[in-house]
């Protein structure tokens, strides 16, 4: 299913078509590159983060169970980023985690990330989650600001068992 992205009425992207869609198997390689590039760009630790997750090279396969979904930002076949939801590991099934939300520099600052983030929140509600949890790195200040603007509040410690011991920002929101 494709969701055409409309940021504002006056928004035009020359000849480019931007869509938010569910991940497909052929997206794995491009998405892994986008995710890993962000770690180097923002100087985020590689160990104890999504950089070394088993899922990162096989994102399509990693989001095929019930109540989980991963979306990509597609520009004419080029994957510019993505984000998804899953049940929070080793925690109540009423809490999902919004995870692996990363974007290439060319996609930032244009409202695409917000639109994809809203798609994740809406999907979480449709799946019956009551709360959404996020872990992040302190270096991702713009992302943290966006989460705060959507009503996420900071926690003093991690929830669940994500394995991301290098993430030092934990946030939650009631849906």
The 8 nearest C-alpha neighbors of each residue, nearest first, counted from 0:
[[1, 20, 2, 21, 19, 3, 18, 22],
 [2, 0, 20, 3, 19, 18, 21, 4],
 [1, 3, 19, 18, 4, 20, 0, 5],
 [4, 2, 18, 1, 5, 19, 17, 16],
 [3, 5, 18, 17, 2, 6, 19, 114],
 [6, 4, 7, 3, 8, 10, 114, 17],
 [5, 7, 10, 110, 4, 8, 111, 114],
 [8, 6, 10, 9, 5, 11, 110, 4],
 [7, 9, 10, 6, 5, 11, 4, 12],
 [8, 10, 7, 11, 6, 5, 12, 13],
 [11, 9, 7, 8, 6, 12, 5, 13],
 [12, 10, 13, 9, 8, 14, 15, 7],
 [11, 13, 15, 14, 10, 16, 17, 74],
 [14, 12, 15, 11, 16, 10, 17, 74],
 [13, 15, 12, 16, 11, 75, 17, 74],
 [16, 14, 12, 13, 75, 17, 74, 11],
 [15, 17, 74, 75, 18, 14, 12, 73],
 [16, 18, 74, 73, 4, 15, 3, 75],
 [19, 17, 3, 73, 4, 2, 72, 20],
 [18, 20, 72, 2, 71, 73, 1, 70],
 [19, 21, 1, 70, 71, 18, 0, 2],
 [22, 20, 70, 69, 71, 23, 0, 19],
 [21, 23, 70, 71, 69, 59, 20, 26],
 [22, 24, 26, 25, 59, 21, 27, 20],
 [25, 23, 59, 26, 27, 22, 60, 58],
 [24, 26, 23, 27, 28, 29, 59, 22],
 [27, 25, 24, 23, 29, 28, 30, 22],
 [28, 26, 30, 25, 57, 29, 58, 24],
 [29, 27, 31, 30, 26, 32, 56, 25],
 [28, 30, 32, 31, 26, 27, 78, 33],
 [29, 31, 33, 27, 32, 28, 26, 34],
 [30, 32, 34, 28, 33, 56, 29, 55],
 [31, 33, 29, 35, 30, 34, 36, 28],
 [32, 34, 30, 36, 31, 35, 103, 80],
 [35, 33, 31, 32, 37, 36, 101, 30],
 [34, 36, 32, 38, 37, 33, 50, 31],
 [35, 37, 33, 39, 38, 34, 32, 40],
 [38, 36, 40, 35, 39, 34, 41, 33],
 [39, 37, 43, 35, 36, 41, 40, 42],
 [38, 40, 42, 36, 37, 41, 43, 35],
 [41, 39, 37, 38, 42, 36, 43, 35],
 [40, 42, 38, 43, 39, 37, 138, 139],
 [43, 41, 39, 38, 40, 44, 138, 37],
 [42, 44, 38, 41, 45, 39, 138, 136],
 [45, 43, 46, 42, 165, 48, 38, 47],
 [44, 46, 50, 48, 43, 51, 47, 38],
 [47, 45, 48, 44, 51, 50, 165, 163],
 [46, 48, 163, 165, 164, 162, 45, 51],
 [49, 47, 163, 50, 46, 45, 165, 51],
 [50, 48, 52, 51, 55, 99, 163, 47],
 [49, 51, 48, 45, 35, 52, 55, 46],
 [50, 52, 49, 46, 48, 53, 45, 47],
 [53, 51, 49, 54, 55, 50, 48, 47],
 [52, 54, 55, 51, 56, 57, 49, 50],
 [55, 53, 57, 52, 58, 61, 56, 60],
 [54, 56, 57, 58, 52, 53, 31, 49],
 [57, 55, 31, 54, 58, 27, 28, 53],
 [58, 56, 54, 55, 60, 59, 27, 61],
 [57, 59, 61, 60, 55, 54, 27, 56],
 [60, 58, 24, 61, 57, 62, 22, 23],
 [59, 61, 58, 57, 62, 63, 24, 54],
 [60, 62, 58, 59, 54, 63, 57, 64],
 [63, 61, 68, 60, 59, 67, 64, 69],
 [62, 64, 60, 61, 67, 65, 68, 59],
 [65, 63, 62, 67, 66, 61, 68, 85],
 [66, 64, 67, 63, 68, 62, 85, 126],
 [67, 65, 126, 64, 85, 68, 86, 123],
 [68, 66, 85, 84, 65, 62, 64, 63],
 [67, 69, 62, 83, 84, 70, 85, 66],
 [68, 70, 83, 82, 22, 21, 62, 84],
 [71, 69, 21, 22, 20, 81, 82, 83],
 [72, 70, 81, 20, 19, 22, 80, 73],
 [71, 73, 19, 80, 79, 81, 78, 18],
 [74, 72, 78, 18, 77, 17, 76, 71],
 [73, 75, 17, 77, 76, 16, 15, 78],
 [74, 76, 77, 16, 73, 15, 17, 78],
 [77, 75, 74, 73, 78, 26, 16, 17],
 [76, 78, 74, 73, 75, 79, 29, 72],
 [79, 77, 73, 80, 72, 29, 30, 76],
 [80, 78, 103, 72, 102, 73, 77, 106],
 [81, 79, 102, 72, 101, 78, 71, 103],
 [80, 82, 71, 100, 70, 72, 101, 102],
 [81, 83, 100, 99, 70, 69, 98, 71],
 [84, 82, 69, 98, 68, 97, 70, 119],
 [83, 85, 97, 67, 68, 96, 98, 95],
 [86, 84, 67, 95, 96, 87, 66, 97],
 [85, 87, 95, 96, 88, 94, 92, 67],
 [86, 88, 95, 96, 90, 94, 159, 85],
 [89, 87, 160, 159, 90, 161, 86, 85],
 [90, 88, 159, 160, 87, 91, 161, 92],
 [91, 89, 159, 88, 87, 92, 94, 158],
 [92, 90, 93, 94, 89, 87, 86, 88],
 [91, 93, 94, 86, 90, 87, 95, 128],
 [92, 94, 128, 129, 91, 130, 95, 127],
 [95, 93, 130, 92, 128, 131, 87, 91],
 [96, 94, 86, 87, 131, 85, 132, 128],
 [95, 97, 132, 87, 85, 84, 131, 133],
 [98, 96, 84, 133, 83, 132, 95, 131],
 [97, 99, 83, 100, 96, 82, 84, 133],
 [98, 100, 82, 101, 83, 49, 81, 97],
 [99, 101, 82, 81, 98, 83, 102, 80],
 [100, 102, 80, 34, 81, 99, 82, 33],
 [103, 101, 80, 79, 106, 33, 104, 81],
 [102, 104, 79, 105, 106, 33, 80, 107],
 [103, 105, 107, 106, 102, 79, 108, 37],
 [106, 104, 103, 107, 79, 102, 108, 109],
 [107, 105, 104, 103, 102, 79, 109, 111],
 [108, 106, 104, 109, 105, 102, 103, 112],
 [107, 109, 110, 106, 111, 112, 105, 104],
 [110, 108, 107, 111, 106, 112, 6, 113],
 [109, 111, 113, 112, 108, 6, 114, 107],
 [112, 110, 114, 113, 109, 115, 106, 107],
 [113, 111, 115, 114, 110, 116, 107, 102],
 [112, 114, 116, 110, 111, 115, 117, 145],
 [113, 115, 111, 117, 112, 116, 118, 110],
 [116, 114, 118, 112, 117, 113, 111, 119],
 [115, 117, 113, 119, 118, 114, 112, 120],
 [118, 116, 120, 114, 119, 115, 121, 113],
 [117, 119, 115, 121, 116, 120, 122, 114],
 [118, 120, 116, 122, 117, 121, 123, 83],
 [121, 119, 117, 123, 122, 118, 116, 124],
 [122, 120, 118, 124, 123, 119, 117, 125],
 [121, 123, 125, 119, 124, 120, 118, 126],
 [124, 122, 120, 126, 121, 125, 128, 119],
 [123, 125, 127, 121, 122, 126, 128, 120],
 [124, 126, 122, 127, 123, 121, 128, 120],
 [127, 125, 123, 124, 66, 128, 122, 67],
 [128, 126, 124, 125, 129, 123, 93, 66],
 [127, 129, 93, 124, 123, 94, 130, 126],
 [128, 130, 174, 93, 173, 94, 127, 131],
 [131, 129, 173, 94, 174, 172, 128, 95],
 [130, 132, 95, 172, 96, 171, 94, 173],
 [133, 131, 171, 96, 170, 95, 97, 172],
 [134, 132, 170, 97, 96, 169, 171, 135],
 [135, 133, 169, 168, 166, 170, 132, 136],
 [136, 134, 168, 166, 137, 133, 169, 167],
 [135, 137, 166, 138, 167, 139, 168, 43],
 [136, 138, 139, 168, 140, 167, 135, 166],
 [137, 139, 136, 140, 41, 43, 42, 135],
 [140, 138, 137, 142, 141, 136, 143, 135],
 [139, 141, 143, 142, 138, 144, 137, 136],
 [142, 140, 144, 143, 139, 145, 138, 146],
 [143, 141, 145, 144, 140, 139, 146, 135],
 [142, 144, 146, 140, 145, 141, 147, 139],
 [143, 145, 147, 141, 142, 146, 140, 148],
 [146, 144, 148, 142, 143, 147, 141, 149],
 [147, 145, 143, 149, 148, 144, 151, 142],
 [146, 148, 151, 144, 150, 149, 145, 143],
 [147, 149, 145, 146, 150, 144, 151, 143],
 [150, 148, 146, 147, 151, 145, 172, 144],
 [149, 151, 147, 148, 152, 172, 146, 171],
 [152, 150, 172, 147, 171, 146, 170, 149],
 [151, 153, 170, 171, 150, 172, 147, 154],
 [152, 154, 170, 169, 171, 151, 155, 168],
 [153, 155, 169, 170, 156, 152, 171, 157],
 [156, 154, 153, 157, 169, 168, 170, 167],
 [157, 155, 154, 169, 158, 168, 167, 153],
 [156, 158, 169, 159, 155, 154, 134, 168],
 [157, 159, 156, 160, 90, 169, 132, 87],
 [160, 158, 90, 89, 88, 87, 161, 157],
 [159, 161, 88, 162, 89, 158, 87, 90],
 [160, 162, 163, 88, 159, 87, 164, 158],
 [161, 163, 160, 164, 47, 48, 52, 165],
 [164, 162, 47, 48, 161, 165, 166, 49],
 [163, 165, 47, 166, 162, 48, 167, 161],
 [166, 164, 47, 163, 48, 167, 44, 46],
 [167, 165, 136, 135, 164, 163, 168, 134],
 [166, 168, 136, 165, 137, 169, 135, 134],
 [169, 167, 135, 134, 136, 166, 137, 170],
 [170, 168, 134, 154, 157, 133, 153, 156],
 [169, 171, 153, 133, 152, 154, 132, 151],
 [172, 170, 132, 151, 152, 131, 133, 153],
 [171, 173, 151, 131, 130, 174, 150, 152],
 [172, 174, 130, 129, 131, 171, 151, 150],
 [173, 130, 129, 172, 124, 131, 128, 120]]
